[in-house]
Amino acid sequence: MNKVDSGTLEEGWDFLEPQEIRDPDEKKPTDWVDEAEIDDPEDKKPEGHDDIPAKIADPKATKPDDWDDESDGTWEAPQIDNADFKGVWKAKRIKNPAYKGVWEAKLIANPKYAADDKLYSYPKFTTVGIDVWQVKSGTIFDNILVTDDVEYAKAHGEKTWKAGKDAEKAAKEKADEEKRKADEEKRKADDEEKKKKEEEEKAKKATEGEEKKEL
């Protein structure tokens, strides 16, 4: 028998309290540096950067011919985005040489942890959940046995699964074949019905054509 995977309930799931926790009494040092990047002190804002406006008057706009400064007021060209505007200046970021990493309190033994080597033990099981991803339907799960005795599992499989698998396979193949035949018969009947309607429609049009000629 090939082993696919192994582990323990305690390691794989959170049935118990963790064996270790972060020390709640330990505090981050006041001089701890947890900023991974800083502004480059050598990077300087270009001269005149803030003098470039975000919007400018549209150089292609012209005052309408019917514009009257006395009644309409002083004409102003509409504003458009300035292609030369570079936004708010920010210094480039560099790695912080004083960075110490993400601070975490040290691990200590969890006083609430209590070992339990009987996590698997229940008086009885009433439900089994199976999560399977597949691209073809038709998979059947039955005769589920939960045990840690490999030899017993083999013997039980011989008496149950192996004894009935051929009959189940034959029944499935028979059901599939019956469904295939039924689908094929339905397809043929639909095709014949469609063909019959087409012929009737064709004959009707031909008759109408003859009647028009006689008129």
C-alpha positions as CSV (number, residue, x, y, z in Angstrom):
1,M,0.0,0.0,0.0
2,N,1.4,3.4,-1.0
3,K,1.3,6.2,1.6
4,V,0.0,9.4,0.0
5,D,0.3,11.7,3.1
6,S,0.6,11.6,6.8
7,G,0.4,13.8,9.8
8,T,-1.4,14.4,13.1
9,L,-4.7,16.0,14.0
10,E,-2.9,18.4,16.4
11,E,-0.5,19.5,13.7
12,G,-3.0,19.8,10.9
13,W,-5.9,21.5,12.7
14,D,-6.6,23.9,15.5
15,F,-8.3,21.4,17.9
16,L,-6.0,22.5,20.8
17,E,-4.6,25.7,22.1
18,P,-1.1,26.4,20.5
19,Q,1.9,25.1,22.3
20,E,3.6,28.5,22.1
21,I,2.3,32.1,22.1
22,R,3.9,35.5,21.8
23,D,4.9,36.9,25.2
24,P,2.2,39.4,26.1
25,D,4.5,41.1,28.6
26,E,7.2,41.9,26.1
27,K,7.1,45.3,24.6
28,K,8.7,46.6,21.4
29,P,11.9,48.6,22.2
30,T,11.5,52.4,21.8
31,D,14.4,52.6,19.5
32,W,13.2,49.8,17.2
33,V,13.1,50.9,13.5
34,D,10.4,49.2,11.6
35,E,10.3,51.5,8.5
36,A,11.8,49.5,5.7
37,E,12.2,52.5,3.3
38,I,12.9,56.2,3.8
39,D,13.1,59.2,1.5
40,D,16.5,59.6,-0.1
41,P,18.1,62.5,1.6
42,E,20.3,63.1,-1.5
43,D,17.3,63.5,-3.8
44,K,16.4,67.2,-4.3
45,K,13.3,68.7,-5.8
46,P,14.1,70.2,-9.2
47,E,14.1,74.0,-9.3
48,G,10.9,75.5,-10.6
49,H,8.9,72.2,-10.1
50,D,6.2,73.9,-8.1
51,D,5.9,76.7,-10.6
52,I,4.4,74.5,-13.2
53,P,0.5,74.7,-13.0
54,A,-1.7,71.7,-13.3
55,K,-4.1,73.5,-15.7
56,I,-3.4,76.0,-18.5
57,A,-5.6,77.9,-20.9
58,D,-6.4,76.0,-24.1
59,P,-4.1,77.6,-26.7
60,K,-6.4,76.3,-29.5
61,A,-9.5,78.0,-28.1
62,T,-10.7,81.2,-29.7
63,K,-13.3,83.7,-28.6
64,P,-16.7,83.2,-30.2
65,D,-17.6,85.7,-32.9
66,D,-20.8,86.6,-31.1
67,W,-19.1,87.1,-27.7
68,D,-19.9,90.6,-26.2
69,D,-17.5,91.6,-23.5
70,E,-20.0,94.2,-22.2
71,S,-22.8,91.7,-21.7
72,D,-20.9,88.4,-21.5
73,G,-17.9,89.6,-19.5
74,T,-14.3,89.2,-20.2
75,W,-13.7,86.1,-22.3
76,E,-11.3,83.4,-21.0
77,A,-10.2,80.3,-22.8
78,P,-11.2,77.1,-21.1
79,Q,-8.7,75.3,-18.9
80,I,-7.0,72.0,-20.0
81,D,-4.6,69.6,-18.4
82,N,-1.0,70.8,-18.6
83,A,1.2,68.2,-20.2
84,D,4.2,69.6,-18.4
85,F,2.7,69.2,-15.0
86,K,4.5,66.5,-13.0
87,G,2.3,66.4,-9.9
88,V,3.3,66.8,-6.3
89,W,7.1,66.1,-6.0
90,K,8.2,63.3,-3.8
91,A,11.7,62.2,-3.0
92,K,12.5,58.7,-4.3
93,R,12.5,55.9,-1.7
94,I,15.6,54.0,-0.7
95,K,16.2,51.1,1.7
96,N,16.5,52.2,5.3
97,P,19.9,51.2,6.7
98,A,18.6,51.3,10.2
99,Y,15.7,49.0,9.5
100,K,15.5,46.0,11.9
101,G,12.7,44.1,10.4
102,V,9.2,43.4,11.7
103,W,9.2,43.2,15.5
104,E,7.6,40.3,17.2
105,A,7.6,39.3,20.8
106,K,9.5,36.1,21.7
107,L,7.6,32.8,21.9
108,I,6.9,31.4,25.3
109,A,5.1,28.2,26.5
110,N,1.3,28.6,26.4
111,P,-0.1,28.0,29.9
112,K,-3.5,27.1,28.3
113,Y,-2.0,24.3,26.2
114,A,-2.9,20.7,27.2
115,A,-1.8,17.7,25.2
116,D,-4.5,15.3,24.1
117,D,-3.6,12.0,22.3
118,K,-7.2,11.0,22.0
119,L,-8.3,13.7,19.5
120,Y,-9.3,11.0,17.1
121,S,-11.4,9.0,19.5
122,Y,-15.2,9.4,19.3
123,P,-18.0,7.0,20.4
124,K,-19.2,6.9,16.8
125,F,-19.1,8.8,13.5
126,T,-22.4,9.8,11.8
127,T,-21.0,11.9,8.9
128,V,-18.0,11.8,6.5
129,G,-17.2,14.9,4.4
130,I,-15.3,14.4,1.1
131,D,-14.1,17.4,-0.9
132,V,-13.2,16.3,-4.5
133,W,-12.4,18.4,-7.6
134,Q,-13.2,16.5,-10.8
135,V,-13.9,17.3,-14.5
136,K,-16.2,14.3,-15.1
137,S,-19.3,13.4,-13.1
138,G,-20.3,9.9,-12.1
139,T,-17.9,9.2,-9.2
140,I,-19.6,7.3,-6.4
141,F,-18.4,7.1,-2.8
142,D,-19.7,4.4,-0.6
143,N,-18.5,1.7,1.9
144,I,-16.5,4.3,3.9
145,L,-14.5,2.8,6.7
146,V,-12.6,4.8,9.3
147,T,-10.0,2.7,11.0
148,D,-6.2,2.6,11.8
149,D,-6.0,-1.1,11.2
150,V,-4.6,-1.7,7.7
151,E,-5.2,-5.4,7.7
152,Y,-8.7,-5.1,8.9
153,A,-9.4,-2.5,6.2
154,K,-8.0,-4.8,3.5
155,A,-10.2,-7.7,4.7
156,H,-13.3,-5.5,5.0
157,G,-12.6,-4.2,1.5
158,E,-12.5,-7.7,0.1
159,K,-15.8,-8.5,1.6
160,T,-17.6,-5.3,0.6
161,W,-16.1,-3.1,-2.1
162,K,-14.4,-5.8,-4.1
163,A,-17.4,-8.1,-3.9
164,G,-19.8,-5.5,-5.4
165,K,-17.6,-3.4,-7.6
166,D,-18.1,-5.5,-10.8
167,A,-21.8,-5.6,-10.4
168,E,-21.9,-1.8,-9.7
169,K,-19.8,-1.2,-12.8
170,A,-22.0,-3.3,-15.0
171,A,-25.2,-1.6,-13.7
172,K,-23.6,1.8,-14.4
173,E,-22.6,0.8,-17.9
174,K,-26.1,-0.6,-18.5
175,A,-27.7,2.7,-17.3
176,D,-25.4,4.7,-19.4
177,E,-26.1,2.7,-22.5
178,E,-29.9,2.9,-21.9
179,K,-29.6,6.7,-21.6
180,R,-27.5,6.9,-24.8
181,K,-30.1,4.9,-26.7
182,A,-32.9,7.0,-25.3
183,D,-31.1,10.2,-26.3
184,E,-30.4,8.9,-29.8
185,E,-34.1,7.9,-30.3
186,K,-35.2,11.4,-29.1
187,R,-32.7,13.0,-31.5
188,K,-34.0,11.0,-34.4
189,A,-37.6,11.8,-33.5
190,D,-36.8,15.5,-33.3
191,D,-35.0,15.4,-36.6
192,E,-38.0,13.6,-38.3
193,E,-40.4,16.1,-36.8
194,K,-38.3,19.0,-38.0
195,K,-38.0,17.5,-41.5
196,K,-41.8,16.9,-41.6
197,K,-42.5,20.5,-40.7
198,E,-40.1,21.7,-43.4
199,E,-41.7,19.6,-46.0
200,E,-45.2,20.8,-45.0
201,E,-44.1,24.4,-45.1
202,K,-42.5,23.8,-48.5
203,A,-45.7,22.2,-49.9
204,K,-47.8,25.0,-48.5
205,K,-45.7,27.7,-50.2
206,A,-45.9,25.7,-53.5
207,T,-49.7,25.5,-53.2
208,E,-49.9,29.3,-52.6
209,G,-47.7,29.9,-55.6
210,E,-50.0,27.8,-57.8
211,E,-53.1,29.6,-56.6
212,K,-51.5,33.0,-57.4
213,K,-50.8,31.9,-61.0
214,E,-54.4,30.8,-61.5
215,L,-55.6,34.3,-60.4
